[in-house]
């Protein structure tokens, strides 16, 4: 076992590789969604397919990556191979999230894997942006890529690339973003080999294993302190599924024992006709995020943390989708509700009140262009103080797209971008406020919105008031959480995002 100093040094060395991969991707990407919003993630895995380190990127991406690596390992990649995938039923999340998995060549064998996942603003499908609010099967949501060899020793397979780019609306932007992902994977591999050359392969492998055990011990200790042994239950709802407007129920029963959690989603609604179905990999991500919030900041986020969680869900239910269910919103919206649900069950632990509980997915498209973004809102307050305002909450950790960057690249104008003052719930500590963002169409524009918490407000806790629900409108007319329409020149889409719940009696 490594001594504490070596362990700390190696933890930062591994994390530094993942962070540098993310920096290369952002610096090289073509699309504003990756370049500005940083809707992307990077991680380093060992030769056994266990996550050793991740960058501080998107929770819903990172917790689901192990299944992507497992799917690639099943194909026995050669050292230097890079595979592409987005299939939610073979290691992906939803189709716009394209993952590259690179097998690191170390001494003629696969020494580990570098992984980069990024949300592409279009991968085909029935509507621009590949996030149709009303999809009923995965086939409507874009091109489906099972694990497929994308490159060998840095040389992209031109046949595969032509096939992928022939199925998207913005091929040159996709080509650029995929090249940036490949460069990020290769940079991570270079840095890993440099670390091996400096410290020795056996030492690096041993350090990874010790870090996994260390993270597990620290997480077990944190959970044992924060969550007494017992059974905790909660229920919550999705506001329709994109086809039917009726609420869709989620249930969880959390059993805590000795610092380990079992999250059983029995009783959750069955498969939805719409696209709020959630792959089990995403459900694992949401549970991992909640557990990670209960551990100290200096605990490495790696496969050791995942060891303390067991997730159970009946196959075919809302949170364990089976092919060919539509999943476009399951990744972005149902994942948020799962974190809300788990926080609700564990509200006596040191967790905040519910935050905005939605990613507020906005998609625009027109002749030769597409655009996607999510919007921040209010975070729930906690025993330590007020919730922050205008931030991405829960399973999203992106930035916003600056007005200047948005207007430079797209035929639209931002009319308003401001905090939604007073939308946070009151209490001893106030929930954070949401935001208001107005988009004016300068050309006829396909617009899609997938959002939640428009009729069920984010709940306060310990006597705190609920946050304000969100609101969507076009030209002043209030619409539902799901919007599909063509904006004519001069039309204005207004999005008011939810505030976070308050904590404690005022």
C-alpha positions as CSV (number, residue, x, y, z in Angstrom):
1,X,0.0,0.0,0.0
2,X,1.3,3.5,-0.9
3,X,2.1,5.9,1.9
4,X,-0.2,8.9,2.3
5,X,2.1,11.3,0.5
6,X,2.5,9.1,-2.6
7,X,-1.3,8.5,-2.6
8,X,-2.0,12.2,-2.6
9,X,0.5,12.9,-5.3
10,X,-0.9,10.1,-7.6
11,X,-4.5,11.2,-7.0
12,X,-3.6,14.6,-8.4
13,X,-1.5,13.1,-11.2
14,X,-4.4,11.0,-12.4
15,X,-7.0,13.8,-12.0
16,X,-4.6,16.1,-13.8
17,X,-4.6,13.8,-16.8
18,X,-8.5,13.9,-17.0
19,X,-8.5,17.7,-16.5
20,X,-6.0,18.2,-19.3
21,X,-8.1,16.1,-21.6
22,X,-11.0,18.3,-20.9
23,X,-9.0,21.4,-21.6
24,X,-7.8,20.1,-24.9
25,X,-11.4,19.3,-25.9
26,X,-12.7,22.7,-25.0
27,X,-9.8,24.5,-26.8
28,X,-10.3,22.5,-30.0
29,X,-14.1,22.0,-30.3
30,X,-16.1,23.7,-33.0
31,X,-19.5,24.0,-31.5
32,X,-20.5,26.5,-28.8
33,X,-22.1,23.7,-26.8
34,X,-18.7,22.2,-26.1
35,X,-16.5,25.2,-26.6
36,X,-18.5,27.7,-24.5
37,X,-20.9,25.6,-22.4
38,X,-18.5,22.8,-21.8
39,X,-21.2,20.1,-22.2
40,X,-18.5,17.4,-22.1
41,X,-16.6,15.1,-19.8
42,X,-13.3,13.3,-19.5
43,X,-12.1,10.4,-17.4
44,X,-9.2,7.9,-17.0
45,X,-9.8,4.2,-16.5
46,X,-7.4,1.4,-15.6
47,X,-6.9,-1.7,-17.7
48,X,-9.7,-3.5,-16.0
49,X,-12.2,-0.8,-17.0
50,X,-12.5,0.8,-13.6
51,X,-12.5,4.6,-13.3
52,X,-9.4,5.9,-11.7
53,X,-10.0,9.6,-12.1
54,X,-12.5,12.0,-13.6
55,X,-12.4,15.7,-14.3
56,X,-15.0,17.9,-12.6
57,X,-17.3,17.9,-15.5
58,X,-20.9,16.6,-16.1
59,X,-22.3,14.2,-13.4
60,X,-24.7,12.5,-15.8
61,X,-21.9,11.7,-18.2
62,X,-19.3,10.5,-15.8
63,X,-21.3,8.0,-13.7
64,X,-22.4,6.2,-16.9
65,X,-19.0,6.0,-18.5
66,X,-18.0,2.6,-16.9
67,X,-20.7,0.9,-19.0
68,X,-19.3,2.4,-22.1
69,X,-15.8,1.2,-21.3
70,X,-17.2,-2.3,-20.5
71,X,-18.9,-2.4,-23.9
72,X,-15.7,-1.5,-25.7
73,X,-13.6,-4.0,-23.6
74,X,-16.0,-6.8,-24.7
75,X,-14.8,-6.2,-28.2
76,X,-11.1,-6.8,-27.2
77,X,-9.6,-3.5,-28.5
78,X,-6.0,-3.5,-29.7
79,X,-3.6,-1.0,-28.1
80,X,-4.1,2.4,-29.8
81,X,-7.7,1.7,-30.9
82,X,-10.3,4.3,-30.4
83,X,-14.0,3.3,-30.4
84,X,-17.1,5.5,-30.8
85,X,-20.5,4.9,-29.3
86,X,-23.7,6.6,-28.3
87,X,-26.2,3.7,-28.0
88,X,-28.0,4.1,-24.6
89,X,-28.4,0.4,-24.4
90,X,-24.7,-0.3,-24.9
91,X,-23.0,2.1,-22.6
92,X,-24.4,5.5,-23.8
93,X,-26.8,7.9,-22.1
94,X,-28.9,9.5,-25.0
95,X,-28.0,9.8,-28.6
96,X,-26.6,13.3,-28.7
97,X,-23.9,12.3,-26.2
98,X,-21.2,10.7,-28.3
99,X,-18.4,8.9,-26.5
100,X,-14.9,8.1,-27.7
101,X,-13.0,5.4,-25.7
102,X,-9.3,5.1,-26.4
103,X,-7.2,2.0,-25.5
104,X,-3.9,3.3,-24.1
105,X,-0.9,1.5,-25.6
106,X,1.7,0.7,-22.9
107,X,4.5,-1.7,-23.8
108,X,2.4,-3.4,-26.5
109,X,-0.6,-4.0,-24.3
110,X,-3.7,-2.0,-23.2
111,X,-2.6,-0.2,-20.1
112,X,-5.8,1.7,-19.5
113,X,-8.5,3.8,-21.3
114,X,-9.0,7.5,-21.8
115,X,-12.7,8.4,-22.3
116,X,-14.3,11.6,-23.6
117,X,-18.1,12.2,-23.8
118,X,-19.6,15.3,-25.4
119,X,-23.1,16.4,-26.3
120,X,-23.4,17.1,-30.0
121,X,-26.0,19.6,-31.1
122,X,-27.3,17.3,-33.8
123,X,-27.0,13.6,-34.5
124,X,-29.9,13.3,-37.0
125,X,-33.4,12.1,-36.0
126,X,-36.8,13.6,-36.6
127,X,-36.1,17.2,-35.5
128,X,-33.1,19.5,-35.5
129,X,-31.0,19.0,-32.4
130,X,-32.0,15.4,-32.0
131,X,-34.1,16.1,-28.9
132,X,-37.7,15.7,-30.2
133,X,-40.0,16.4,-27.3
134,X,-42.5,13.8,-28.5
135,X,-40.4,10.9,-29.6
136,X,-41.8,7.4,-28.9
137,X,-38.9,5.2,-30.0
138,X,-35.1,5.7,-30.0
139,X,-35.2,5.6,-33.8
140,X,-36.7,9.1,-33.9
141,X,-33.8,10.5,-31.9
142,X,-30.9,10.2,-34.3
143,X,-28.2,7.8,-35.5
144,X,-27.5,4.9,-33.2
145,X,-23.8,4.0,-32.8
146,X,-23.0,0.7,-31.0
147,X,-19.3,0.5,-30.0
148,X,-17.5,0.8,-33.4
149,X,-13.8,1.3,-34.1
150,X,-13.4,4.9,-35.0
151,X,-9.6,5.2,-35.3
152,X,-6.4,3.1,-35.0
153,X,-3.3,4.8,-33.8
154,X,-4.8,8.2,-34.5
155,X,-5.9,7.4,-38.1
156,X,-9.7,7.8,-38.4
157,X,-11.5,5.1,-40.3
158,X,-12.8,7.2,-43.3
159,X,-15.6,4.7,-44.1
160,X,-17.1,5.0,-40.6
161,X,-16.6,8.8,-40.5
162,X,-18.5,9.2,-43.8
163,X,-21.3,7.1,-42.5
164,X,-21.7,9.1,-39.3
165,X,-21.5,12.5,-41.0
166,X,-24.0,11.5,-43.7
167,X,-26.6,11.1,-40.9
168,X,-26.3,14.5,-39.3
169,X,-27.5,18.0,-40.2
170,X,-24.2,19.8,-39.5
171,X,-21.5,17.5,-40.7
172,X,-18.5,19.9,-40.6
173,X,-19.2,20.9,-37.0
174,X,-19.6,17.3,-36.0
175,X,-16.3,16.5,-37.8
176,X,-14.6,19.2,-35.9
177,X,-16.0,18.2,-32.5
178,X,-15.2,14.5,-33.0
179,X,-11.6,15.5,-34.0
180,X,-11.4,17.5,-30.8
181,X,-12.6,14.4,-28.8
182,X,-10.0,12.2,-30.4
183,X,-7.2,14.7,-29.7
184,X,-8.3,14.9,-26.1
185,X,-8.2,11.1,-25.8
186,X,-4.7,10.9,-27.3
187,X,-3.5,13.7,-25.0
188,X,-4.6,11.7,-22.0
189,X,-2.9,8.6,-23.4
190,X,0.4,10.5,-23.9
191,X,0.2,11.9,-20.3
192,X,-0.5,8.4,-18.9
193,X,2.5,6.9,-20.7
194,X,4.7,9.8,-19.4
195,X,3.5,9.0,-15.9
196,X,4.3,5.3,-16.4
197,X,7.8,6.2,-17.8
198,X,8.5,8.4,-14.8
199,X,7.1,6.2,-12.0
200,X,7.1,2.7,-13.5
201,X,4.1,0.7,-14.7
202,X,3.7,-1.5,-11.6
203,X,3.8,1.6,-9.3
204,X,1.1,3.4,-11.4
205,X,-1.2,0.3,-11.4
206,X,-0.7,-0.1,-7.6
207,X,-1.4,3.5,-7.0
208,X,-4.7,3.3,-9.0
209,X,-5.8,0.3,-6.9
210,X,-4.9,1.9,-3.6
211,X,-6.8,5.1,-4.6
212,X,-9.9,3.0,-5.3
213,X,-9.7,1.4,-1.9
214,X,-9.0,4.8,-0.3
215,X,-12.1,6.4,-1.9
216,X,-14.2,3.5,-0.8
217,X,-13.1,3.7,2.8
218,X,-13.6,7.5,3.0
219,X,-17.1,7.3,1.3
220,X,-18.2,4.5,3.7
221,X,-17.1,6.5,6.7
222,X,-18.9,9.6,5.4
223,X,-22.2,7.8,4.7
224,X,-22.0,6.0,8.1
225,X,-21.8,9.4,9.7
226,X,-24.4,11.2,7.6
227,X,-27.0,8.4,7.1
228,X,-27.8,6.3,10.1
229,X,-28.7,2.6,9.4
230,X,-32.3,2.4,8.4
231,X,-34.8,2.5,5.6
232,X,-35.7,5.8,3.9
233,X,-38.5,6.3,1.3
234,X,-39.7,9.0,-1.1
235,X,-41.8,9.6,-4.1
236,X,-41.9,12.2,-6.8
237,X,-43.3,12.8,-10.3
238,X,-42.3,13.6,-13.9
239,X,-44.7,16.1,-15.5
240,X,-45.8,13.9,-18.4
241,X,-43.7,12.0,-20.8
242,X,-43.9,14.1,-24.0
243,X,-46.9,12.1,-25.3
244,X,-49.2,11.9,-22.3
245,X,-49.6,14.8,-20.0
246,X,-50.4,12.8,-16.8
247,X,-47.8,12.7,-14.0
248,X,-45.4,9.8,-14.0
249,X,-44.5,8.5,-10.6
250,X,-41.1,7.6,-9.3
251,X,-40.5,5.8,-6.0
252,X,-37.4,4.8,-4.1
253,X,-36.6,2.8,-1.0
254,X,-33.1,3.5,0.3
255,X,-31.6,1.0,2.8
256,X,-28.5,2.3,4.7
257,X,-26.3,-0.2,6.4
258,X,-22.8,0.4,7.7
259,X,-22.1,3.2,5.3
260,X,-23.4,1.5,2.2
261,X,-26.6,2.3,0.4
262,X,-29.1,0.2,-1.6
263,X,-31.4,2.2,-3.7
264,X,-34.5,0.2,-4.8
265,X,-36.8,1.8,-7.3
266,X,-39.5,-0.9,-7.2
267,X,-42.9,0.8,-7.5
268,X,-41.7,3.3,-10.0
269,X,-43.9,3.6,-13.1
270,X,-43.4,1.3,-16.0
271,X,-42.0,2.3,-19.4
272,X,-43.4,5.6,-20.7
273,X,-44.8,6.1,-24.2
274,X,-42.7,9.2,-24.5
275,X,-39.0,9.8,-24.0
276,X,-38.6,10.2,-20.3
277,X,-37.4,6.6,-20.0
278,X,-34.0,6.4,-18.3
279,X,-31.2,3.9,-19.1
280,X,-30.0,2.1,-16.0
281,X,-26.5,3.7,-16.5
282,X,-28.0,7.1,-16.0
283,X,-29.8,5.9,-12.9
284,X,-26.5,4.8,-11.5
285,X,-25.1,8.2,-12.3
286,X,-27.8,10.0,-10.3
287,X,-27.3,7.7,-7.3
288,X,-23.5,8.2,-7.5
289,X,-24.0,12.0,-7.6
290,X,-26.0,12.0,-4.4
291,X,-23.5,9.8,-2.6
292,X,-20.6,12.0,-3.8
293,X,-22.4,15.1,-2.4
294,X,-22.3,13.4,1.0
295,X,-18.6,12.7,1.0
296,X,-15.9,15.3,1.7
297,X,-14.5,17.4,-1.2
298,X,-11.1,15.8,-1.0
299,X,-12.3,12.2,-1.6
300,X,-11.2,11.2,-5.1
301,X,-14.2,10.5,-7.4
302,X,-13.4,7.1,-8.9
303,X,-14.7,3.6,-9.0
304,X,-14.2,3.2,-5.3
305,X,-17.1,5.5,-4.6
306,X,-19.3,3.4,-6.8
307,X,-18.6,0.3,-4.8
308,X,-20.7,1.6,-1.9
309,X,-23.9,1.9,-3.9
310,X,-26.3,-0.8,-5.1
311,X,-29.0,0.2,-7.6
312,X,-32.1,-2.0,-8.1
313,X,-34.8,-1.3,-10.6
314,X,-37.2,-3.6,-12.4
315,X,-36.2,-4.1,-16.1
316,X,-38.5,-2.0,-18.3
317,X,-39.5,0.5,-15.7
318,X,-39.0,4.2,-16.1
319,X,-35.5,4.2,-14.6
320,X,-34.3,1.0,-16.2
321,X,-35.3,1.4,-19.9
322,X,-35.2,-1.4,-22.4
323,X,-34.8,-1.2,-26.1
324,X,-36.3,0.5,-28.1
325,X,-37.8,3.0,-25.7
326,X,-37.2,6.7,-26.4
327,X,-34.7,8.2,-23.9
328,X,-33.8,11.7,-25.1
329,X,-35.4,13.3,-22.0
330,X,-34.6,10.4,-19.6
331,X,-30.9,11.4,-19.6
332,X,-31.5,15.1,-19.0
333,X,-34.8,15.3,-17.0
334,X,-35.5,12.0,-15.4
335,X,-31.9,12.0,-14.1
336,X,-32.7,15.3,-12.3
337,X,-35.8,13.8,-10.8
338,X,-33.9,10.8,-9.5
339,X,-31.5,13.1,-7.6
340,X,-34.5,15.1,-6.2
341,X,-36.0,11.8,-5.2
342,X,-32.9,10.6,-3.4
343,X,-32.3,13.9,-1.7
344,X,-35.9,13.8,-0.5
345,X,-35.5,10.4,1.0
346,X,-32.3,11.5,2.7
347,X,-33.4,14.9,3.7
348,X,-32.3,14.4,7.4
349,X,-28.8,14.0,6.2
350,X,-26.7,17.1,5.2
351,X,-28.4,17.5,1.8
352,X,-30.0,20.7,0.4
353,X,-33.6,21.3,-0.4
354,X,-34.6,20.5,-4.0
355,X,-33.1,22.7,-6.6
356,X,-34.7,23.6,-9.9
357,X,-34.9,19.9,-10.9
358,X,-34.6,20.4,-14.6
359,X,-32.0,21.2,-17.3
360,X,-34.4,23.5,-19.3
361,X,-33.3,22.0,-22.7
362,X,-33.6,24.5,-25.5
363,X,-33.0,23.4,-29.1
364,X,-33.0,25.6,-32.2
365,X,-32.4,24.7,-35.8
366,X,-32.7,26.1,-39.3
367,X,-31.1,25.9,-42.8
368,X,-27.6,24.5,-42.1
369,X,-27.5,25.2,-38.4
370,X,-28.5,23.7,-35.1
371,X,-28.1,24.9,-31.5
372,X,-28.6,23.3,-28.1
373,X,-28.3,24.7,-24.6
374,X,-29.5,24.1,-21.0
375,X,-30.3,26.9,-18.5
376,X,-29.4,27.3,-14.9
377,X,-31.8,28.0,-12.1
378,X,-32.0,28.1,-8.4
379,X,-30.2,25.6,-6.1
380,X,-31.9,24.5,-3.0
381,X,-30.9,26.1,0.3
382,X,-29.2,23.9,3.0
383,X,-28.4,24.0,6.7
384,X,-25.1,25.9,5.7
385,X,-26.8,28.8,4.0
386,X,-28.7,30.2,1.0
387,X,-28.8,28.3,-2.3
388,X,-26.9,30.0,-5.2
389,X,-28.8,31.6,-8.0
390,X,-28.6,31.1,-11.7
391,X,-26.6,27.9,-11.6
392,X,-26.8,24.4,-13.2
393,X,-28.1,22.0,-10.6
394,X,-27.9,18.3,-10.0
395,X,-26.9,16.2,-13.0
396,X,-25.9,19.2,-15.1
397,X,-22.7,21.1,-14.5
398,X,-22.3,23.2,-17.6
399,X,-21.7,26.9,-18.1
400,X,-24.0,29.2,-20.0
401,X,-23.4,30.3,-23.6
402,X,-22.5,34.0,-23.5
403,X,-24.9,36.2,-25.4
404,X,-22.1,37.4,-27.7
405,X,-21.1,33.9,-28.7
406,X,-24.7,32.9,-29.3
407,X,-25.6,35.8,-31.5
408,X,-22.4,35.7,-33.4
409,X,-23.0,32.1,-34.6
410,X,-26.8,31.9,-34.9
411,X,-29.6,34.0,-36.5
412,X,-31.3,34.9,-33.2
413,X,-31.1,37.6,-30.7
414,X,-31.2,37.4,-26.9
415,X,-33.7,40.0,-25.7
416,X,-33.4,39.4,-22.0
417,X,-31.0,37.5,-19.7
418,X,-31.4,38.1,-16.0
419,X,-32.0,36.6,-12.6
420,X,-35.6,35.8,-11.8
421,X,-35.7,37.7,-8.5
422,X,-37.9,36.3,-5.8
423,X,-38.3,32.8,-7.3
424,X,-36.3,31.1,-4.6
425,X,-38.2,29.6,-1.7
426,X,-38.2,31.5,1.6
427,X,-37.0,30.1,4.9
428,X,-34.2,30.4,7.4
429,X,-32.1,30.1,4.3
430,X,-33.5,31.1,0.9
431,X,-33.4,28.9,-2.2
432,X,-31.5,30.4,-5.1
433,X,-33.3,32.3,-7.9
434,X,-33.9,31.1,-11.4
435,X,-33.2,33.0,-14.5
436,X,-35.1,34.6,-17.4
437,X,-33.9,34.2,-20.9
438,X,-35.7,35.5,-24.0
439,X,-34.8,34.5,-27.6
440,X,-36.0,36.4,-30.6
441,X,-36.1,34.6,-34.0
442,X,-34.4,36.6,-36.9
443,X,-35.3,33.9,-39.4
444,X,-37.9,31.1,-39.3
445,X,-36.6,28.7,-36.7
446,X,-37.5,25.3,-35.5
447,X,-37.7,25.4,-31.7
448,X,-38.0,22.6,-29.2
449,X,-38.1,22.8,-25.4
450,X,-38.0,20.0,-22.9
451,X,-38.4,21.2,-19.3
452,X,-39.8,20.1,-16.0
453,X,-40.9,21.7,-12.7
454,X,-43.5,23.8,-14.5
455,X,-46.4,22.6,-12.3
456,X,-44.7,20.8,-9.4
457,X,-42.5,23.3,-7.6
458,X,-39.1,22.4,-6.2
459,X,-39.8,21.6,-2.6
460,X,-38.4,23.2,0.5
461,X,-37.4,21.2,3.5
462,X,-37.4,21.5,7.3
463,X,-40.1,24.1,7.1
464,X,-38.7,26.1,4.2
465,X,-41.0,27.2,1.4
466,X,-41.1,25.7,-2.1
467,X,-39.3,27.5,-5.0
468,X,-41.3,29.0,-7.8
469,X,-42.1,26.6,-10.7
470,X,-40.8,27.6,-14.1
471,X,-42.7,29.1,-17.0
472,X,-42.4,28.8,-20.8
473,X,-44.1,31.3,-23.2
474,X,-44.1,32.4,-26.8
475,X,-45.1,35.9,-27.5
476,X,-46.6,36.1,-24.0
477,X,-48.7,33.0,-24.3
478,X,-47.9,30.5,-21.5
479,X,-47.2,27.0,-22.8
480,X,-46.4,23.6,-21.3
481,X,-43.0,22.2,-20.3
482,X,-42.7,20.7,-23.8
483,X,-42.7,22.9,-26.9
484,X,-42.4,22.2,-30.6
485,X,-43.1,25.0,-33.0
486,X,-41.6,27.0,-35.8
487,X,-40.8,30.6,-34.6
488,X,-41.5,33.2,-37.2
489,X,-39.4,36.3,-37.6
490,X,-39.9,38.5,-34.6
491,X,-41.4,35.7,-32.4
492,X,-40.0,35.6,-28.8
493,X,-39.5,32.5,-26.7
494,X,-39.3,33.3,-23.0
495,X,-38.0,30.8,-20.5
496,X,-38.3,31.4,-16.7
497,X,-36.5,28.7,-14.8
498,X,-37.5,27.5,-11.4
499,X,-36.1,28.7,-8.1
500,X,-34.7,26.4,-5.4
501,X,-36.5,25.3,-2.3
502,X,-35.9,27.1,1.1
503,X,-34.4,25.4,4.2
504,X,-35.8,25.9,7.7
505,X,-38.6,28.0,9.0
506,X,-38.2,31.7,8.3
